[in-house]
């Protein structure tokens, strides 16, 4: 498994969002999918993580999590007006291990419960 120990709070929130999407069979996911999942889960829980991360925060977090070996870029959806495409990510690490690691962090535990 990649390194979750050094992940920031935003990265952990984003990872929880991708984990929840993965559990529902909705990965690979792009940044807007992850933001939606985080927003939905925050509305259902009492997690106090400072609100829904911005689109830019989610993109940076996903790229950082990819670099840490926790996510993998699976595809690019070519919907960008400049033709760059939007990266879509899935879990690189074990979902069970990630869920356990996130559940041990009281700040985000409610997001993966």
C-alpha positions, 0 to 999 in steps of 0.5 A: 500500500502507498503511504497514507501517513503523510497525507494532508486532511484534504488528501484524506477527505478526497481519498475517502470520496474515491473510496466511497465511489469505488465501493459503489462501483463508480470508479474511475472518477474525475475531480467533479465526481469526487467533489460530489461524493465528498459533498454528499457524504459530508451532508450525511455525517457530522465530520468536521473537515472544514467543508467541501474542498474546491475543485483545484484542491481535489485535483491537487490532492488526487495528483498527490495521492497518485504520486504516493501510490494510493491512486492510479490514473486510469483514463482521461476523458477528453472534455476539456475546452483546451483538449487536455482531458480530465484525468480519471482515477481509481484506487491503487491500494487495497480499499480495505486497508485504506478504509481501516487507515482512514477510520483510525483518523477521527477527523475523517472516520465518519466519511468512511463509516 
